[in-house]
Amino acid sequence: MYGVFGGYTRWAVVFLIIFVLFILLVPYTTTTTCTTTPIA
């Protein structure tokens, strides 16, 4: 499993998951903060 792209694919998967979660959470958090009182 560990080849030349062993560490690269590992960080790529982690970055991909964070990137997807960021896109899914940003619109949700912006809409909730706009409709509700902003948390200090």
C-alpha positions as CSV (number, residue, x, y, z in Angstrom):
1,M,0.0,0.0,0.0
2,Y,2.9,2.4,0.8
3,G,4.4,3.4,-2.5
4,V,5.8,6.6,-3.9
5,F,2.4,8.3,-3.5
6,G,1.8,6.8,-0.1
7,G,2.1,10.0,1.9
8,Y,0.7,12.1,-0.9
9,T,-2.5,10.2,-1.3
10,R,-2.9,10.2,2.5
11,W,-2.8,14.0,2.7
12,A,-4.9,14.3,-0.4
13,V,-7.7,12.3,1.1
14,V,-7.5,14.3,4.4
15,F,-7.5,17.6,2.4
16,L,-10.4,16.3,0.3
17,I,-12.5,15.5,3.3
18,I,-11.8,18.8,4.9
19,F,-12.5,20.6,1.6
20,V,-15.9,18.9,1.2
21,L,-16.9,19.5,4.8
22,F,-15.9,23.2,4.4
23,I,-18.1,23.6,1.4
24,L,-21.0,21.9,3.1
25,L,-20.7,23.7,6.4
26,V,-19.9,27.2,5.2
27,P,-23.3,27.9,3.6
28,Y,-25.1,26.3,6.5
29,T,-23.3,28.3,9.1
30,T,-23.6,31.6,7.2
31,T,-27.4,31.1,6.9
32,T,-27.8,30.2,10.5
33,T,-25.7,33.1,11.7
34,C,-27.6,35.5,9.5
35,T,-31.0,34.3,10.8
36,T,-30.0,33.9,14.4
37,T,-28.0,36.1,16.8
38,P,-24.2,35.8,16.1
39,I,-22.2,33.9,18.7
40,A,-19.5,36.1,20.2
